[in-house]
Amino acid sequence: MQITGEGTHSASTNWTQQAGEFTLWNYNGSATTVFNQSYNSNNIYNHASTTNYTAIRLREVVSSTPPTRSSGDYGIECYNGANTVSFTDLFSKAYKILNVWAPGTLLGGSTVYSGTVGTNIFVGGGSPSHGSTYSYSNFGITSTSITFRNYVVFFGNTINSYNASTVMVVQRRN
């Protein structure tokens, strides 16, 4: 998988996630993500009224026709046996996977990253959902840590639950 796009997920707007993409977010400050993705939708809504996030798109690169380079350009492209591009350096961002949790292995309230968050640490997982008494696949981000938020409030008690999908923390390298 490669970072195929980066942009701003502005407050009170949708981020459209394409089929086969994994979206990760970064906020250089302190915030709790309040994203919501309706069932069977590719739009992820940012409920925050003023908080903007930087979002990156991870996806597998599979192209039967090579990307077009300009005359005199240099670069690297890798092809599989069927002459399909499986890697191209036309995407300008590289990343390092810091941690991955398979479904059912990460309890809500757990810290998924400790250290300086800054502008190069991104986190994401599954289909986020948020309401007044629940939060699934959301995150609390500070300048020194990221916490996985996956809970429901039941009769005043917060009950954490395990992740229903993959959760990933990556470091953008360039």
N, C-alpha and C positions, 0 to 999 in steps of 0.2 A: 504494500500500500504506500502511496505517496500523498503528500499535501498537494492537492490540486487546486486549492483556492483559499483565500483569506479575506475576511471582511468584517464590518462592524454589525453586530446584532444590537440595534438601537432599542431603547426603552419603548414599550408599547407597540412593538412591531413583530412581524413574523420573519423567521429565518426559514427559507425553503430548503429542506434536505432532499437531495436527489436519491433515487433508488441506488442502493449499494454503498451509500456514503455513511461515514461515522463522523459526527460533529463533536468538536471539543471547544471549550470556552476558556477565556482568560479574562480576569479583571485585575488591573494593577491598582489595588487599593483594598478595601474591605467591604464585602457584600455577601448576601445570601442569594443564590440564584433562585429565581421563581419562574422557571420555564414550564410551559404546558404544551403537550402535543396530544391532540385528540386522537382517539382510536382510528387507525387506518388512514391517518392524515400525514402528509409530508411537511406540514407547517408547524414550526415550533415557536410559540408565542412567548415574548418576554414581558411578563406581568409588571416588571419594575417600572415605576413612573419616571425615574430620572437616570437609571443606571444603564450605561452602554457597555457591551462586552465585545472583545475581539474574538471572532470565531474562525476556526480552520476546518477545512473539509479533508478528510482522509478517505481515499478510495483506491481500489485496485485498478491498476492501469492495464487495460486490455484494448488494443486498437489494431485492427487488421491493416490499416493504412498508416504509415509512419507520419508523425507530425511534420509540418513543413518548416524547414530551416531556410534562412536567407542565404544567398550566395556568399561564401567566405566565412560562414559561421562554423564554429567547432562545437563538438559535444559528443555525448555518449548515448547510445540507444541499445538496448538488449532485446533480442527476439527469441521466441520459443520455436520449437520445431515446425509449427504451422505458420511461420513468418508473421506472428502477431507480436506487436511491441509489448513487452512486459515491464520495461523500465525506460524512462527518458529523462534526461536532465533539463528538458524544457520547463519542468516545474521547478521554481526557484527556491523552494524551501525543503530542508531536510529536517529530520527529527530523530530523537532518541527515545525509545520506550523506557519509562522509568518504572512502571508497574502496570500489571493487568490482572483483573479479578474476573474469573469465570462466573456465570450466573450461580447464585446461591452460596457464594463464598465470602461476601462482604456485608457486615451488619451495619445498618444505619447508625450514625453517630461515630463511626470509625474515622480516624485520621488517615487520609490516603496520600498525603504529602506533607513533609516537614522540611523547612528550609526557606530560603528567600524565594518568594513566588515570582515577583517581577513580571516582565512582559513576555517571558519565553516559556512559562509553564502553563500547560493547557490540560483540562480535565473534561471528560464526558462519559456518558453511559446511557444507553438505551433510549427509551421514550419518556422524557420527563413529564411529570404531572404535579400540579400544585393547587391547593385550595386552602381555606381557612383552618381546616383541622387535619390536613395531611400534606405530605410532600414525598414524592417518589423520584429517584434519579436526579436529585438536585444537589447542590454543593454549597457549603459555607466557605468563603475564600477570604483569608486575611493576608497580610504581607509576609507571614511566616508559616502558614499552614493551609491545607484544604481538607475539609471534613465532608464525608458522604452523608447526605440527608435523605433518609428513606424511612418515614414514620407515619403513624396515624395517632391522633389524640382521641382517646376513648374514655369518657367520663372523667375528664381532667387529667388522665394519665397518658404520657407519651410512650407509645409502644413502637420500638424500632423493629424493622424487618430486613431480611436479606435482599440483595440485589436480584432483580428478575432478568437482567441482561448484563452483558459485559461492561465493565467499568475500566477506563484506561487513563493513565497520567503520562503525558509526553513532554519532552523538552524540545522546543523548536531550536535548531542549531544555527540557522542563518536567516 
